Amino acid sequence: MSSLNIIFPDQLSLRNEALQTASNEDLLLFYEPHDSFYEISHHKHKLVFQISALRHLINTIDHKNVKHEKISKKPSKLIEYLSELYKEVPFSTVNVSRPSDFKTLKDLMYFCQSSNVELNIYDDKNFITSPSDYQYWAKDKKSTTQEFYYRWLRKRNNVLMDDAKPVGGSWNYDKENRQGISKLKSSIPERSKITTDQITLEVMIEVQEIFINSYGDLESFNWAVTHQEAFKVFNDFLDKFLANYGAFQDAINKENAFMFHSLLSPYFNAGLLDPLNCIQIVEKKYQESNELIPLNSVEGFIRQVLGWREFIMGVYWDNMPQYKQQNFWN
């Protein structure tokens, strides 16, 4: 029997092993109608971005056995869909990158156990670490703090390190990243306009018709939907925004909502950008700039990606499912 390899809309990394390891005998399923799209009200930008990016990826795939399940007004739940698919095309194994949410993982486990199907879960290539890395680091610690996990990952990945010490002598330059807009001596660069193609336009129409209760205005949609476009946005950030990213990280400007922020999180979260690769490029850019790019900007960006992003992912998986019911502040 063949395997079923599943790709969800936020699993678009070209390093996704469910994508890489699919043989021509395996069924490669691109699954759009994620349960959470219907259970939670999402911003329309997010829905269009993920679905359009998935469809763009499909157009690049050379695989003879592809199934593409699109969003619809009344989709089946994931478990129901897999049960029906199993009747049509029996498969012995489900291969999937670790889902980004516990519920999807639980549903996959339930289906596979009840159907006597093997479940093979690959590491999530959208992240640099795995939940087991966090568990290893956190073991026997009385408390866990992002700053120290970040330092551990800096050493482990040799990021902004001078032998065993941090570049510049300090691990964290956050104190330099609190300037107000009045300190800005230059104008804020404009964001490049991304062309909306036919695929994205079609997705916009579908999202408007299907997710009528979702919020957001699609007229302002300006997100990259391919790996190549996302990398252009990343390079645009390096060239135009990184130098002032740190100093004005906490500043607010009513005339410009985004200021110098990277706006790269969706691309990391969906797999259009590789976080470690981007970190290495930022570090190289700093080294080649002769300090024209301030260290506080470079360290601040890297701390968001290598520190906070990896830490929160580790905390989430280390504490679920009970984490969802906890309410420390009552």
ZAKOL-113693 format. One record per atom (N, C-alpha, C): x, y, z; residue in one letter. Coordinates in steps of 0.1 Angstrom, whole numbers, padded with zeros to 4 digits, always signed. Atoms other than C-alpha are relative to their C-alpha. Example, Ala and Ser with C-alpha at 12.3 -4.5 7.8 and 13.67 -1.06 7.14 Angstrom:
2
+0009-0012+0000A +0123-0045+0078A +0009+0012+0000A -0009-0011+0000S +0137-0011+0071S -0008+0011+0008S 
// end
This chain:
330
+0008-0012+0000M +0000+0000+0000M +0009+0013+0000M -0007-0013+0001S +0011+0036-0007S -0002+0008+0013S +0001-0009-0011S +0015+0064+0017S -0008+0013-0004S +0006-0013+0002L -0005+0096+0021L +0009+0011+0006L -0009-0011-0005N +0017+0127+0024N -0008+0013-0001N +0009-0012-0001I -0002+0158+0036I +0008+0013+0001I -0005-0013-0001I +0007+0194+0031I -0011+0010+0003I +0010-0010-0004F -0013+0220+0050F +0005+0014-0005F -0003-0013+0005P -0014+0257+0040P +0011+0008+0007P -0011-0006-0006D +0012+0267+0065D +0012-0009+0001D -0012+0010+0001Q +0037+0239+0056Q +0006+0000-0014Q -0004-0002+0014L +0051+0253+0024L +0015+0000-0002L -0015+0000+0001S +0088+0250+0031S +0004-0011-0010S -0006+0010+0009L +0107+0233+0003L +0008-0011+0007L -0007+0010-0008R +0125+0214+0030R -0010-0009+0008R +0010+0008-0007N +0092+0199+0043N +0002-0014-0005N -0003+0014+0003E +0100+0162+0044E -0012-0008-0006E +0012+0006+0006A +0064+0152+0036A -0001+0003-0015A -0001-0004+0014L +0070+0170+0003L +0012-0007-0007L -0012+0005+0006Q +0105+0159-0003Q +0000-0016-0002Q -0001+0014+0000T +0100+0122+0005T -0011-0007-0008T +0011+0006+0007A +0068+0116-0015A +0005-0006-0013A -0003+0007+0013S +0074+0090-0042S -0012+0001-0009S +0011-0001+0009N +0053+0088-0073N -0012-0009+0003N +0011+0009-0004E +0033+0059-0058E -0008+0006+0012E +0007-0006-0011D +0024+0080-0028D -0010+0011-0005D +0009-0010+0003L -0006+0103-0028L +0004+0013+0008L -0004-0013-0006L +0004+0139-0022L -0012+0009+0001L +0013-0008-0003L -0025+0158-0006L +0003+0014+0004L +0000-0014-0004F -0026+0196-0005F -0013+0003+0005F +0013-0001-0007Y -0053+0203+0020Y -0002+0014+0005Y +0003-0014-0003E -0067+0238+0021E -0010+0002+0012E +0010-0004-0010P -0098+0237+0043P +0003-0004+0015P -0004+0003-0013H -0080+0236+0076H -0011+0003+0010H +0012-0001-0010D -0105+0231+0105D +0000+0014+0006D +0000-0013-0007S -0093+0263+0122S -0005+0011-0008S +0005-0011+0009F -0102+0284+0092F -0015+0002+0002F +0014+0000-0002Y -0138+0276+0100Y -0004+0002+0014Y +0003+0000-0015E -0137+0274+0138E +0004+0013+0006E -0005-0013-0006I -0119+0307+0144I -0001+0011-0011I +0000-0010+0010S -0124+0340+0126S +0014+0006-0002S -0013-0005+0004H -0092+0348+0108H +0000+0012-0009H -0001-0012+0009H -0081+0380+0090H +0001-0005-0014H +0001+0004+0014K -0088+0378+0053K +0014+0000-0006K -0014-0001+0006H -0052+0387+0045H +0007-0014+0003H -0006+0013-0003K -0041+0355+0063K -0005-0011-0008K +0007+0010+0007L -0066+0333+0046L +0005+0000-0015L -0004-0002+0014V -0058+0347+0011V +0015-0004-0002V -0015+0002+0000F -0020+0346+0018F +0003-0015+0000F -0003+0014-0001Q -0019+0310+0029Q -0005-0009-0011Q +0006+0008+0011I -0043+0296+0003I +0006+0003-0013I -0006-0004+0013S -0028+0315-0026S +0014-0006+0000S -0013+0005-0001A +0007+0305-0015A +0000-0015-0003A +0001+0015+0002L -0004+0268-0014L -0002-0003-0015L +0003+0003+0014R -0018+0270-0049R +0011+0004-0009R -0012-0003+0007H +0013+0287-0062H +0010-0011+0001H -0010+0011-0002L +0034+0259-0047L -0004-0012-0009L +0005+0012+0007I +0012+0232-0063I +0004+0001-0015I -0004-0002+0014N +0019+0248-0097N +0014-0003-0004N -0014+0002+0002T +0056+0241-0092T +0003-0015+0002T -0003+0014-0004I +0052+0204-0081I -0001-0009-0012I +0000+0010+0010D +0062+0177-0105D -0002-0014+0006D +0003+0013-0007H +0044+0147-0090H -0013-0005-0007H +0011+0005+0008K +0020+0124-0108K -0012-0003+0008K +0011+0004-0008N -0002+0116-0079N -0004+0011+0010N +0003-0012-0008V -0015+0149-0065V -0015+0001+0002V +0014-0003-0003K -0048+0156-0048K +0000+0014+0007K +0001-0013-0005H -0058+0192-0041H -0014+0002+0005H +0013-0003-0006E -0087+0198-0017E -0001+0014+0003E +0001-0015-0001K -0099+0234-0019K -0010+0003+0011K +0010-0005-0010I -0118+0255+0006I -0014+0000-0007I +0014+0000+0005S -0156+0254+0003S -0009+0005+0011S +0009-0006-0010K -0186+0267+0021K -0004-0010+0011K +0004+0010-0010K -0194+0234+0039K +0010-0012-0002K -0010+0011+0001P -0162+0213+0041P -0002-0010+0011P +0000+0010-0011S -0158+0181+0060S +0011+0003+0010S -0011-0001-0010K -0138+0180+0092K +0012-0008-0005K -0012+0008+0004L -0103+0167+0087L -0001-0015+0002L +0001+0014-0003I -0110+0134+0104I -0010-0006-0010I +0011+0005+0009E -0142+0129+0082E +0006-0001-0014E -0006+0000+0013Y -0123+0138+0051Y +0010-0011-0002Y -0009+0011+0001L -0095+0114+0057L -0006-0014+0000L +0007+0013-0001S -0119+0086+0066S -0006-0003-0014S +0006+0002+0013E -0137+0091+0032E +0011-0003-0010E -0011+0002+0010L -0104+0093+0013L +0006-0014+0002L -0005+0014-0003Y -0092+0061+0030Y -0008-0011-0007Y +0009+0010+0007K -0122+0043+0016K +0003-0001-0015K -0002-0001+0014E -0114+0055-0019E +0014-0005-0004E -0014+0003+0003V -0076+0051-0018V +0007-0005+0013V -0006+0005-0013P -0064+0029+0011P +0015+0003+0000P -0015-0003-0002F -0030+0040+0024F +0004-0006+0013F -0005+0006-0012S -0008+0024+0050S +0006+0009+0010S -0007-0009-0008T +0009+0054+0063T -0004+0015-0003T +0002-0014+0002V +0003+0091+0068V +0013+0007+0004V -0012-0008-0002N +0034+0113+0064N -0003+0015+0001N +0004-0015-0001V +0031+0149+0076V +0011+0007+0009V -0008-0008-0009S +0053+0176+0091S -0009+0004+0012S +0007-0003-0013R +0044+0184+0127R -0010+0012-0002R +0009-0011+0002P +0012+0205+0125P +0004+0012+0009P -0003-0011-0008S +0014+0240+0139S -0009+0002+0012S +0009-0001-0011D -0015+0234+0163D -0003-0014+0006D +0002+0013-0007F -0022+0206+0188F -0013-0007-0005F +0012+0006+0004K -0058+0200+0176K +0002-0008-0013K -0002+0007+0013T -0047+0190+0141T +0009-0012+0003T -0008+0012-0003L -0020+0167+0155L -0009-0011+0007L +0009+0010-0007K -0046+0151+0179K -0010-0007-0010K +0009+0006+0010D -0070+0146+0149D +0007-0010-0008D -0008+0009+0009L -0043+0130+0128L +0002-0013+0008L -0003+0011-0008M -0034+0107+0157M -0013-0009+0002M +0013+0007-0002Y -0071+0098+0163Y -0003-0008-0013Y +0003+0006+0013F -0077+0090+0126F +0009-0012-0002F -0009+0011+0003C -0046+0069+0122C -0001-0012+0010C +0001+0011-0009Q -0051+0049+0154Q -0013-0007-0002Q +0013+0007+0003S -0088+0042+0146S +0000-0007-0013S +0000+0007+0014S -0080+0032+0110S +0012-0009-0001S -0011+0009+0000N -0049+0012+0119N +0010+0004-0011N -0010-0006+0009V -0027+0035+0098V +0012+0006+0008V -0011-0006-0006E +0008+0044+0107E +0001+0015-0002E -0002-0015+0000L +0015+0081+0115L +0015+0003+0001L -0014-0004+0000N +0049+0094+0106N +0001+0016+0000N -0001-0015-0002I +0056+0130+0119I +0014+0005-0001I -0013-0007+0002Y +0085+0150+0106Y +0001+0012+0008Y -0002-0013-0007D +0101+0179+0123D -0005+0012-0009D +0005-0012+0007D +0086+0213+0113D +0011+0008-0005D -0012-0007+0005K +0111+0229+0090K -0003+0015+0000K +0003-0014-0002N +0094+0263+0096N +0008+0005+0012N -0007-0004-0012F +0114+0263+0128F +0015-0005+0000F -0014+0004-0001I +0151+0260+0137I +0002-0011+0010I -0001+0010-0010T +0145+0239+0167T -0012-0009+0000T +0011+0009-0001S +0121+0211+0176S -0005+0000+0015S +0005+0001-0014P +0099+0206+0208P +0010-0007+0009P -0009+0007-0008S +0124+0181+0220S +0013+0008+0004S -0011-0009-0004D +0152+0207+0219D -0004+0008+0012D +0004-0008-0012Y +0132+0229+0242Y -0001-0008+0012Y +0001+0009-0012Q +0124+0200+0265Q +0013-0003+0006Q -0014+0003-0005Y +0161+0191+0267Y +0005+0012+0008Y -0005-0012-0007W +0170+0227+0276W -0007+0003+0013W +0008-0004-0011A +0142+0232+0300A +0000-0010+0012A +0001+0011-0010K +0146+0199+0319K +0008+0004+0013K -0005-0002-0013D +0152+0203+0356D +0002+0015+0004D -0001-0014-0003K +0150+0241+0354K -0012+0004+0008K +0011-0005-0008K +0129+0258+0381K -0009+0010-0008K +0008-0009+0009S +0118+0285+0356S +0007+0001-0013S -0006-0001+0014T +0123+0290+0319T -0002+0015-0005T +0000-0013+0004T +0132+0324+0305T +0004+0001-0015T -0004-0001+0014Q +0133+0334+0268Q +0015+0004-0002Q -0014-0006+0002E +0166+0353+0272E +0010-0011+0001E -0010+0010-0002F +0185+0322+0284F -0001-0011-0011F +0002+0009+0012Y +0170+0299+0257Y +0006+0006-0012Y -0006-0007+0011Y +0180+0325+0232Y +0015-0001+0000Y -0015+0000-0002R +0216+0326+0245R +0005-0014-0004R -0004+0014+0002W +0217+0288+0244W +0000-0003-0015W +0002+0002+0015L +0205+0288+0207L +0011+0008-0007L -0011-0007+0007R +0230+0315+0198R +0013-0008+0000R -0012+0008-0001K +0258+0293+0211K -0001-0012-0009K +0002+0012+0007R +0244+0262+0195R +0001+0001-0015R +0000-0002+0014N +0240+0277+0161N +0011+0010-0005N -0012-0009+0003N +0271+0300+0163N -0005+0012-0007N +0006-0012+0005V +0250+0331+0157V +0005+0012+0008V -0006-0012-0007L +0266+0365+0165L +0009-0004+0012L -0009+0004-0010M +0293+0348+0184M +0014+0003-0004M -0015-0002+0001D +0330+0357+0189D +0006-0010+0009D -0005+0011-0008D +0344+0324+0200D -0012-0004+0010D +0011+0004-0009A +0324+0317+0232A -0008+0012+0006A +0007-0012-0004K +0313+0353+0237K -0008+0006-0010K +0008-0006+0010P +0286+0373+0221P +0007+0012-0007P -0006-0011+0007V +0296+0398+0194V -0004+0013+0006V +0003-0013-0006G +0299+0433+0208G +0001-0001+0016G -0001+0001-0015G +0302+0420+0244G -0012-0002+0008G +0013+0002-0007S +0265+0418+0252S -0009-0009-0007S +0010+0009+0007W +0238+0393+0245W -0012+0007-0005W +0013-0006+0003N +0210+0418+0243N +0002+0015+0000N -0001-0014+0001Y +0208+0454+0231Y -0014+0007+0000Y +0014-0005+0001D +0171+0460+0238D -0001+0014+0006D +0000-0013-0006K +0179+0491+0259K +0002+0011-0010K -0003-0010+0010E +0190+0508+0227E -0012+0001-0010E +0011+0001+0010N +0157+0499+0209N -0013+0006+0005N +0012-0007-0006R +0133+0523+0226R -0001+0014-0003R +0001-0015+0003Q +0137+0556+0208Q -0014+0003-0006Q +0012-0005+0006G +0107+0576+0199G +0001+0006-0014G -0001-0004+0014I +0098+0588+0164I +0006+0014-0001I -0006-0013+0001S +0111+0623+0172S +0015-0001-0002S -0014+0002+0002K +0146+0609+0171K +0004-0004-0014K -0003+0005+0013L +0143+0597+0136L +0005+0012-0009L -0006-0010+0008K +0165+0617+0112K -0002-0002-0015K +0002+0002+0015S +0153+0603+0079S -0015-0004-0001S +0014+0004+0002S +0120+0595+0063S -0001-0016+0000S +0003+0015+0000I +0104+0560+0065I -0002-0004-0014I +0001+0005+0014P +0109+0541+0032P -0014-0006-0003P +0012+0006+0004E +0079+0530+0013E +0001-0015-0003E +0000+0015+0003R +0070+0493+0010R -0002-0002-0015R +0002+0003+0014S +0073+0478-0024S -0013-0006-0002S +0013+0005+0003K +0040+0470-0041K +0002-0014-0007K -0001+0014+0005I +0035+0433-0048I -0012-0002-0010I +0011+0002+0010T +0015+0425-0080T -0009-0012+0004T +0010+0011-0002T -0017+0405-0074T -0003-0007-0013T +0003+0007+0013D -0019+0378-0100D -0013-0007+0000D +0013+0006+0002Q -0048+0357-0113Q -0003-0010+0011Q +0002+0010-0011I -0044+0330-0087I -0005+0006+0013I +0003-0007-0013T -0045+0354-0058T -0014+0007-0001T +0013-0007+0002L -0075+0373-0073L -0011-0010+0002L +0010+0011-0002E -0094+0340-0075E -0002-0004+0014E +0001+0003-0015V -0086+0332-0039V -0007+0011+0007V +0007-0011-0006M -0097+0366-0029M -0016-0001-0001M +0014+0002+0003I -0131+0360-0045I -0006-0011+0009I +0005+0012-0008E -0135+0326-0028E +0000+0003+0015E +0000-0003-0014V -0125+0339+0006V -0011+0010+0004V +0011-0010-0002Q -0150+0368+0003Q -0013-0008+0001Q +0013+0007+0000E -0178+0343-0005E -0001-0010+0011E +0001+0011-0009I -0169+0315+0019I +0002+0005+0015I -0002-0005-0014F -0156+0334+0050F -0006+0014+0002F +0007-0013+0000I -0182+0361+0051I +0001+0007+0014I -0001-0006-0014N -0177+0367+0089N +0014+0004+0004N -0014-0004-0003S -0139+0371+0087S +0002+0015-0002S -0003-0015+0001Y -0125+0406+0091Y +0012+0003-0009Y -0011-0004+0008G -0101+0426+0071G -0004+0005-0014G +0003-0006+0013D -0100+0446+0039D +0010-0005-0010D -0009+0006+0010L -0085+0428+0009L +0006+0011-0010L -0006-0011+0009E -0079+0461-0010E +0014+0004+0004E -0014-0003-0005S -0048+0466+0011S +0009-0012+0000S -0008+0013+0000F -0035+0430+0005F +0013+0003-0008F -0013-0003+0006N +0002+0433-0002N +0011-0010+0005N -0009+0011-0005W +0018+0399+0006W +0005-0008-0011W -0006+0009+0009A +0042+0378-0013A -0007-0014+0001A +0007+0014-0001V +0027+0343-0022V +0009-0011-0006V -0009+0010+0005T +0058+0325-0036T +0013+0002+0008T -0013-0001-0006H +0092+0317-0022H +0009+0011-0005H -0009-0010+0006Q +0109+0339-0047Q -0005+0015+0004Q +0005-0013-0004E +0086+0369-0039E +0003+0003+0014E -0003-0002-0014A +0091+0364-0002A +0014+0004+0002A -0015-0003-0001F +0129+0365-0006F +0003+0014-0005F -0002-0014+0004K +0126+0397-0025K -0004+0010+0011K +0005-0008-0011V +0106+0412+0004V +0010+0000+0011V -0011+0001-0010F +0133+0400+0028F +0012+0009-0004F -0011-0008+0004N +0160+0416+0008N -0003+0015+0000N +0005-0014-0001D +0139+0448+0006D +0002+0005+0014D -0001-0004-0014F +0138+0448+0044F +0015+0002+0004F -0014-0002-0003L +0176+0444+0046L +0005+0013-0006L -0006-0012+0006D +0183+0473+0022D -0007+0012+0005D +0007-0013-0003K +0157+0498+0034K -0005+0001+0015K +0006-0001-0013F +0145+0490+0069F +0009-0005+0012F -0007+0007-0011L +0170+0469+0089L +0008+0010+0009L -0008-0009-0008A +0193+0498+0099A -0007+0007+0011A +0008-0007-0010N +0166+0516+0118N -0010-0010+0007N +0010+0009-0006Y +0147+0484+0128Y +0002+0000+0015Y -0002+0002-0014G +0163+0482+0163G -0004+0013+0008G +0002-0012-0008A +0162+0518+0175A -0014+0004+0001A +0014-0004+0000F +0126+0524+0166F -0010-0012+0001F +0009+0012-0001Q +0112+0489+0174Q -0012+0003+0008Q +0012-0003-0009D +0089+0503+0201D -0007+0013-0003D +0006-0013+0004A +0081+0536+0184A -0014-0002-0006A +0013+0000+0006I +0046+0545+0173I -0002+0012-0008I +0002-0011+0009N +0037+0567+0144N -0014-0001-0007N +0014+0001+0005K +0000+0574+0135K +0000+0001-0015K +0000-0002+0015E +0010+0582+0099E +0006-0013-0007E -0006+0012+0006N +0028+0549+0094N +0000-0012+0010N +0002+0011-0010A +0016+0517+0111A +0011-0009+0002A -0010+0010+0000F +0045+0495+0102F +0014+0005+0003F -0013-0006-0002M +0075+0519+0103M +0011-0009-0005M -0012+0008+0005F +0107+0497+0102F -0002-0015+0003F +0002+0014-0003H +0091+0464+0112H +0002-0008-0013H -0004+0008+0011S +0101+0435+0090S -0012-0005-0008S +0012+0007+0006L +0066+0421+0082L +0003-0013-0007L -0005+0013+0006L +0083+0388+0076L -0006-0012+0007L +0005+0011-0007S +0065+0367+0102S -0009-0010-0008S +0008+0009+0008P +0039+0353+0078P +0008-0010-0009P -0008+0008+0009Y +0066+0340+0055Y +0008-0010+0008Y -0006+0010-0008F +0084+0323+0083F -0010-0011+0004F +0010+0009-0005N +0052+0308+0096N -0006-0009-0010N +0005+0008+0010A +0041+0295+0063A +0011-0008-0008A -0011+0008+0007G +0075+0282+0051G +0005+0006-0012G -0005-0006+0012L +0082+0307+0024L +0014+0006+0002L -0013-0004-0004L +0113+0319+0042L +0005-0010+0010L -0007+0009-0010D +0138+0297+0061D +0006+0009+0011D -0005-0009-0010P +0145+0313+0095P +0015+0000+0002P -0015+0001-0003L +0181+0301+0100L +0007+0006-0012L -0006-0006+0012N +0190+0310+0064N +0000+0015+0001N +0002-0014+0000C +0176+0345+0069C +0009+0006+0011C -0009-0005-0010I +0195+0349+0102I +0014+0001-0004I -0013+0000+0005Q +0227+0339+0086Q +0003+0011-0010Q -0002-0011+0009I +0222+0364+0058I +0000+0014+0007I +0000-0012-0008V +0214+0392+0083V +0014+0002+0007V -0013-0001-0007E +0246+0384+0102E +0011+0003-0010E -0010-0003+0011K +0267+0384+0070K -0001+0014-0005K +0002-0014+0004K +0251+0417+0060K +0006+0010+0010K -0006-0009-0010Y +0262+0432+0093Y +0015+0000-0001Y -0014+0001+0001Q +0297+0419+0090Q +0006+0007-0012Q -0005-0006+0012E +0301+0433+0055E -0003+0015+0000E +0005-0014+0000S +0285+0467+0064S +0010+0010+0007S -0009-0009-0008N +0315+0480+0085N -0008+0008+0010N +0008-0006-0010E +0290+0487+0112E -0009+0012-0004E +0011-0009+0005L +0268+0509+0090L -0014-0004+0004L +0012+0005-0006I +0241+0486+0101I +0002-0002+0015I -0003+0000-0014P +0239+0490+0139P -0002-0015+0006P +0001+0013-0006L +0245+0459+0160L -0014-0002+0008L +0012+0002-0008N +0214+0466+0181N -0012-0003-0009N +0011+0004+0010S +0192+0463+0149S +0002-0014-0004S -0002+0013+0004V +0208+0431+0139V -0003-0010+0011V +0003+0009-0011E +0207+0415+0173E -0015+0000+0004E +0015+0000-0003G +0171+0427+0178G -0008-0008-0009G +0008+0008+0010F +0159+0411+0146F +0003-0015+0003F -0003+0014-0003I +0178+0379+0154I -0007-0006+0012I +0006+0004-0012R +0164+0378+0189R -0015-0003-0002R +0014+0003+0003Q +0128+0379+0175Q -0001-0013-0006Q +0002+0013+0007V +0134+0350+0152V +0006-0012+0007V -0007+0011-0007L +0159+0328+0171L -0004-0001+0014L +0003+0000-0014G +0148+0338+0205G -0015-0002+0003G +0014+0001-0003W +0111+0346+0209W -0008-0010-0008W +0008+0009+0008R +0098+0326+0180R +0002-0014+0004R -0003+0014-0003E +0116+0294+0189E -0005-0003+0015E +0004+0002-0014F +0109+0299+0226F -0015-0002+0002F +0015+0001-0001I +0071+0304+0222I -0004-0014-0006I +0004+0013+0005M +0069+0273+0200M +0003-0011+0010M -0004+0011-0010G +0088+0252+0226G -0010+0000+0012G +0009-0001-0011V +0066+0265+0254V -0014-0006-0003V +0013+0005+0005Y +0034+0257+0234Y +0000-0015+0000Y +0000+0015+0001W +0043+0221+0227W +0003-0007+0013W -0003+0006-0013D +0057+0215+0261D -0011+0000+0010D +0011-0002-0009N +0025+0226+0278N -0014-0004-0005N +0013+0004+0005M -0003+0215+0255M -0003-0015+0003M +0012-0008+0002P -0031+0204+0258P -0005+0008+0012P +0005-0007-0011Q -0035+0216+0293Q +0002+0015+0000Q -0003-0015+0001Y -0020+0250+0284Y -0012+0008-0005Y +0012-0007+0006K -0052+0259+0265K -0010+0004+0011K +0010-0002-0010Q -0072+0257+0297Q +0005+0009+0012Q -0006-0008-0011Q -0048+0276+0320Q -0003+0015-0002Q +0003-0014+0000N -0056+0312+0329N +0006+0006+0013N -0008-0004-0011F -0029+0325+0352F -0006+0013+0006F +0005-0013-0005W -0045+0360+0355W -0015+0000+0003W +0014+0001-0003N -0080+0347+0360N -0009+0009-0009N 
// end
